[in-house]
Amino acid sequence: MSKRFNDTVNIRNRQATFQFEILDKYVAGLVLTGTEIKSIREGKANLTDGYCYFKNGELYVKGMSISPYAEGTYYNHDPLRERKLLMKRSELRKLEGKLEKGLTLVPLRLFINERGYAKLEIALARGKKMYDKRQTIKEREARRELNRIKW
């Protein structure tokens, strides 16, 4: 087997924790095509601009980019298509009830579990104000300074 595919895929949305205050986390499965899962196994996905929304009682992720598979022919997928998320109906109802004004669902991490299925970790989040972002930057710089002093 070629080493083109990674054994462990862990694609993160690093901007999410800076832009949003994370309130609650959930894990959902994804409905993917064959070329999409191959691109994910190569690590070619981007979660930065993604967000989740409800449509007819079902949860979808939009703005998540999965690059076209290099070996794919005319069967290749659209990189920015919206993808359905798979969760239990009870979890979906509970999550839809928690969504209120000012809250959103953002993708945090895309990974492949031990059974080989692609999973998306999503978070119920509230957008940070500018002063909250400044505070986050100050805390991060203070942590870096402490680490420099320790060594």
Buried (B, 14 or more C-beta within 10 A) or exposed (E): EEEEBEEEBEBBBEEBBEBBBEEEEBBBBBEBBEBBBBBBBBBBBBBBEBBBEEEEEEBBBBBBBBBBBEEBEEEBBEBBBBBBBBBEEEEBEEBEEEBEEEBBBBBBBBBBEEEEEBBBBBBBBBEBEEEBEEEBEEEEEEEEEEEEEEE
